Each structure stands twice: as C-alpha cells, then as structure tokens.
Amino acid sequence: MTSGVSSSTMKVIQHSTERLRTALVSNSQTVAKLYSKYTKEERRLLEEGFHPGEPGSLFEPITVHSDSDWILAHPEEPQDFETFYKDPYRRTPNADHSTIYLQTIGSFGEVGAQTDLYVEWLRDYCQAFFYGLSVKLLPTVTVSETRCSFRVNSNSHNLQILTGDLLRFLEKRKPKDAFCIVGITMIDLYPKDSWNFVFGQASLSMGMGVFSFARYDDNFYTRSYAGRLKKQIQPKPGAYSVFDGYYTPPITSSLLLRSCKTMTHEIGHMFGMKHCQWMNCIMQGSNHLEESDRRPLDFCPICLHKLHVSVGFQIAERYKALLHWMEEDQSQTSQPGGSSACHASHSFPKPTEAFQTSKIWLHRCLDILEKR
C-alpha cells in the first residue's frame, strides 16, 4: 500500500492498477473464471475501479483525514476477492437460509405512521441493497424484554445498552430460515464498561449483529442534545422504566441516510466481508461520525464482486432497485393492506434529499451497464 500525501493533514491511499486488478479478478485461474461470467458491460463498470480518483471515474481512493481514522487506528490485512472467496468460515445464503431479519429494539419515536414508515423504509432499502434476498421485520421488542444491562454514559449522560446481552437475546429470537438477524435501535450502545460507545457489534459466525442510530442525531454531540439526562441518575439494574418515553431522534433525511449506511455495512460483514481498504466503499471502517459520513452508500467493485458471488444478481437490476427506492412514487409502499400505509406515505414522504449524490452515481453506473 502506498500513500501519497495530498495536504498537511490528509493522506490519499493509492494502490497500483495491477494490485487492484489482482484484488478484483485474482491470479488464480479457477477464481478468475468467476469474473469471466460477467457481461462485457458489467466488466466495464467493475474495471472503473482500476483508476480510482481519475477524472470522470466512478470510484474514489480512500482519504485519511486524521490519526483517529479507522484505517490508521485498526491496521489489518486488506481482503481481496480471492481471500474472501476461499475463506472456509464465510457464510453464504442458501435455499434454507435466505432471509435477513431486522429486529427493532426499544422505541423508534412516538407510536404512529412516520415511525412505522421509517422502519419500513429501512426494510425496503435493505431488500434492494441485498438484491435477491428476502428481508423481513420482526415485531418490535422493548428494552426490558431483552433483559440487557444498561448504564448512563458518564461523559455524554445518555442511556446506553450492552451489546453482548442484545446479541444473546437475538440468538434466541433467530428464525430457522434466517441468513442473519440484526437488531436496530435508537438507543446508544456500549460493548464493555471500559468503552465509551460503539456504533454496532456483530457475531459473524452466528449471523447476528446489533447497531444503533442514536449518534446519527444532528444534535448528539451538542450540549442541547435532548437525550442527555437532566439529573445525574444511576438507575438500578433491571429498572427499565428509565427507558419509558426516552428521547428518540427526529426522522430526517440525514438520519435515514446514515441508518441505511450502517445497516448495510454491518450486514455486509455477515457475508464474511472485512473492512475495505481498496477504495472509497460502504465497507470501510469508521471510528467517528465524520468518517462514517465520508463513506459512499454503495460497494466498490471488489466488494460488489464479493456480494455478487454470494447472492447472484444482475448488477443493473440491483442498481435499478436502489434507484426505485430513492425515486419511487410516495404513494407506493411494501406494506400489505395498502390503505393506511398509503395514507401515511402521503403525510410523510420519504426524505431522500440526502441521497442525491448516490442517485446521480447510480444513473452514471446504469449509463455504462445499459450503454445509454
């Protein structure tokens, strides 16, 4: 890996074209055969990734803005396609395990149409992103039903719930046909007492993960954040009433964008994908919100190839499904029954303003795939 310094504070991580080609296609004849199955147009799109950052390229190199960024703080060996493909512990969906289950934990806002729609939007996005798999919502559970440990964070004075306990709860809830089960919550998380917080945590071998959207509130890091407890309280273990009426962030376009990013990144790990170090990609690690916001909404070519071999789909069809989610008529909804959901979607149109960059990018990808 070579690093070219572009300014006093920012580094650009550049790999040679040859290294990127090997990472995508492989030098192994057997593994390279998988790549040869793509259409000429699909290969043209994927090979845009050989020159990230060049004028007009669809893909950008990773930029490191500070020593606290993930790639410097957590050095790990980059995972190329061949390493991923040959990983004996990699989990792949099959006929008996082809459903992604989403388990909401705790309140997502005042009970009502917009909260229901938000969770439905997440489900629909996940279904388009992991095109070819089924995504289902499990009935919401309260924090008390999980019996998890919790605490008040001594710095930010907000409530937090313990990830290990939540993963144990999800293990019991996991349906037999699940490829994976992921818990999502608006309450902040911590993995152990010595840690300040964590965005999410997963058990890849068990096909389980849990992640929080609490810190995606635009005001989280301000003194005016409404999730700060007014009084210095130390709730007793098991006193779950502290979560009754606890603050949840308003459903904004940036919250929806950040939620979609975190959800798909964490589920990407369930397929055996490690953090991406090749170029800008949804599978990059992130240590903080600013770094998370820099990540694009979709895969780089190397990680897209990993998903493709795991699920199987036409790349153009997947991109069209994602575009449809971003652009669909707001009267449409995936909820059965129709009328009440249809009513709600008129009252609360899906806030996709923050997805504009991704929309333009998807259209550019389809221009290549469909020679438009």
QUICORUR-V622028 format. One record per run of one state. SS is the DSSP state (H for helix, E for strand, C for the rest). FROM is the first residue (numbers start at 1). TO is the last residue. If there is no record, write none. Layout:
((SS | FROM | TO) (SS | FROM | TO))
This chain:
((C | 1 | 1) (E | 2 | 5) (C | 6 | 10) (E | 11 | 14) (C | 15 | 16) (H | 17 | 25) (C | 26 | 28) (H | 29 | 36) (C | 37 | 39) (H | 40 | 51) (C | 52 | 61) (E | 62 | 64) (C | 65 | 69) (H | 70 | 73) (C | 74 | 80) (H | 81 | 86) (C | 87 | 93) (E | 94 | 94) (C | 95 | 96) (E | 97 | 97) (C | 98 | 98) (E | 99 | 105) (C | 106 | 112) (H | 113 | 129) (C | 130 | 133) (E | 134 | 141) (C | 142 | 142) (H | 143 | 146) (C | 147 | 149) (E | 150 | 152) (C | 153 | 158) (E | 159 | 162) (H | 163 | 173) (C | 174 | 177) (E | 178 | 185) (C | 186 | 187) (E | 188 | 190) (C | 191 | 197) (E | 198 | 198) (C | 199 | 199) (E | 200 | 203) (C | 204 | 207) (E | 208 | 212) (C | 213 | 213) (H | 214 | 216) (C | 217 | 239) (H | 240 | 243) (C | 244 | 252) (H | 253 | 270) (C | 271 | 288) (H | 289 | 294) (C | 295 | 300) (H | 301 | 311) (C | 312 | 314) (H | 315 | 327) (C | 328 | 338) (H | 339 | 347) (C | 348 | 352) (H | 353 | 369) (C | 370 | 372))
